[in-house]
Amino acid sequence: MREWHLKHMQETIIKYVRGLPEDASRYEKKLYKRYGGIINVCKSIEYDLKHGVTTTELFSFLQRIVTEPSFSELCKNNASLDRLHELKAHFT
């Protein structure tokens, strides 16, 4: 069960940092506005932290996004980096 929460946390962070695509439909924009904001993302991550994910794993994953080449497309966008720093600031 802990592994599920770890994977869910990682997917939530990636989805938030990636943001909406340029060609998002009205429905996707509506869902992102309702559920994709920093408050809902932090609530979801806090839920995962409560159910077995450690803060060390959270911060190591946030660091992996910046350093690993597999996440390099996320780091090219300044808005994505701003969202990533916003997440780090919330949990420090």
N, C-alpha and C positions, 0 to 999 in steps of 0.2 A: 504494500500500500504506500509506503514511503517513496518508492521509486516512481509511482504514479504522480505523487505530488511534486516530486522533483522535475519530472518531465513536463507537467502542467505549468509549473512556474517558468521553466525555460521557454515554453511556447508562448506564454503570456507576455513575457519580456520581449521576445523577438517580434511578436505581432504589434506590440505597442511602439517599439523603437522604429519598426519599418514604417508605420503610419499608413495612411490611405494612399492608394495609387492615384495617379492623375486621372485615369478614366473610370473612377468608381461610379457606380450607379447611384441613383437617388436613395435606393433602399440601403445600400452599403453605407452611404454618408449618414443616413438617419440612425442606423445601428451603431456606427462609430461615435456619433454625437451622444447617444444614450449610454453606451456601455464601454466605450473605448478611451475615456478620459483618464487622467492620472489618478483620480480618486478611486474609480472602480478597479483599475489595475493594481493599485496599492492594496485595496481590500482583498483582492484575489491572492496576491503574494503573501499578505499577512495570514490568510487562511492556510496557505501551504506551509508557512513557517510554523503555524500552530500545530500542524499535523505531521511534523517530522523533518522538514527541511531546515537545515541550520543556516544561520546568518553567514557563516563562513562559505557555505556552498553558494549562497546568493551573491556575495561579493566576488567570489572566484569566477562565477559565470559572467558577471558584469565585466570583469577584467578580461575574460576570454573573448568577449565580443570585440573589445578594442584591439587585442593583440593577435588573435588567430586570423590567418588569411582566409579561412572559410567564411568569415563574417565581414570580409573587406568591403562588400557592396553596401553594407549597412553604414559603414564608417565614412563613405564618400559623401553622404548627404549631411549638411550642417544641421538641418532640422532633426535628423535622427540622433546626432551627437548631443544636441540640446535636450532631447527627450531622455537620452541615456543618463546625462548628468543630473537631470531632474529626478530620475529614479534613485540615483546614488545619494543625492542630497536628502531625499525623503527618508531613507533607511539609515543614515548616519546620525 
